[in-house]
């Protein structure tokens, strides 16, 4: 296990709804969602697009963040996704120099 094994993620479902969840094995969790064995909410809503992933060193920190994200409005979640995407793009550009 690494230092950042706990993840909070946001999926965009085929019906355009967003699902926020927690896992300590993202790859396996995504397979479960795709196979209809994930959360009840996501059954029948696949395929999914991973929109956001944030990793944490402890389950407690990840669960706290999941709760915070679930309190956001749909608009707030998209703002969070955009901010993360911007951060990733900036990091990629800074590596080039």
PLY file of the C-alpha trace (Angstrom):
ply
format ascii 1.0
element vertex 97
property float x
property float y
property float z
element edge 96
property int vertex1
property int vertex2
end_header
0.00 0.00 0.00
1.20 3.48 -0.78
0.73 6.67 1.22
-2.25 7.71 -0.89
-4.44 4.61 -1.11
-7.72 6.26 -0.21
-9.55 8.02 -3.03
-12.62 10.18 -3.46
-13.97 10.23 -6.99
-16.75 11.78 -9.06
-18.31 9.84 -11.91
-20.44 11.31 -14.66
-23.18 8.82 -15.51
-24.71 8.33 -18.97
-27.80 10.26 -17.81
-25.48 13.23 -17.05
-25.89 12.88 -13.29
-22.86 12.93 -10.99
-21.96 10.29 -8.41
-19.40 10.89 -5.66
-17.83 7.96 -3.85
-14.93 6.72 -1.74
-12.70 3.70 -2.25
-9.32 2.27 -1.36
-9.11 0.44 -4.73
-10.26 2.76 -7.50
-9.66 0.40 -10.42
-11.68 -2.39 -8.80
-14.42 0.01 -7.69
-14.86 1.35 -11.22
-15.18 -2.23 -12.52
-17.85 -2.88 -9.89
-19.80 0.20 -11.01
-19.55 -0.90 -14.66
-20.78 -4.40 -13.74
-23.77 -3.05 -11.78
-22.28 -4.20 -8.45
-21.19 -0.75 -7.24
-23.47 1.69 -5.47
-27.21 1.26 -5.89
-27.37 4.77 -7.42
-25.08 3.87 -10.32
-26.87 0.66 -11.37
-28.16 1.06 -14.91
-26.50 4.47 -15.29
-23.29 3.32 -17.01
-21.09 3.79 -18.88
-19.30 6.19 -16.60
-16.70 8.86 -17.09
-14.28 9.55 -14.24
-14.36 13.31 -13.80
-12.39 13.78 -10.59
-10.07 11.81 -8.32
-8.43 13.04 -5.13
-6.19 10.78 -3.05
-5.57 10.77 0.69
-3.26 9.03 3.17
-6.09 7.95 5.51
-9.65 6.71 5.21
-10.78 9.38 7.67
-9.47 12.25 5.53
-10.96 10.76 2.37
-14.38 10.19 3.99
-14.38 13.76 5.30
-13.63 15.06 1.79
-16.31 12.82 0.28
-18.84 14.33 2.69
-17.71 17.87 1.78
-18.07 17.16 -1.94
-21.50 15.57 -1.47
-22.67 18.81 0.16
-21.81 20.77 -2.98
-24.40 21.63 -5.60
-24.04 20.18 -9.10
-22.56 23.52 -10.15
-20.13 23.39 -7.22
-19.00 19.90 -8.24
-18.34 21.06 -11.80
-16.37 24.04 -10.45
-14.28 21.59 -8.39
-13.71 19.40 -11.47
-12.69 22.44 -13.55
-10.31 23.67 -10.84
-8.65 20.23 -10.64
-8.34 20.06 -14.43
-6.76 23.52 -14.51
-4.30 22.43 -11.81
-3.33 19.33 -13.83
-2.83 21.38 -17.01
-0.69 23.94 -15.16
1.44 21.16 -13.65
1.97 19.62 -17.10
3.10 22.96 -18.52
5.46 23.66 -15.64
7.22 20.32 -16.28
8.11 21.42 -19.81
10.38 24.25 -18.64
0 1
1 2
2 3
3 4
4 5
5 6
6 7
7 8
8 9
9 10
10 11
11 12
12 13
13 14
14 15
15 16
16 17
17 18
18 19
19 20
20 21
21 22
22 23
23 24
24 25
25 26
26 27
27 28
28 29
29 30
30 31
31 32
32 33
33 34
34 35
35 36
36 37
37 38
38 39
39 40
40 41
41 42
42 43
43 44
44 45
45 46
46 47
47 48
48 49
49 50
50 51
51 52
52 53
53 54
54 55
55 56
56 57
57 58
58 59
59 60
60 61
61 62
62 63
63 64
64 65
65 66
66 67
67 68
68 69
69 70
70 71
71 72
72 73
73 74
74 75
75 76
76 77
77 78
78 79
79 80
80 81
81 82
82 83
83 84
84 85
85 86
86 87
87 88
88 89
89 90
90 91
91 92
92 93
93 94
94 95
95 96
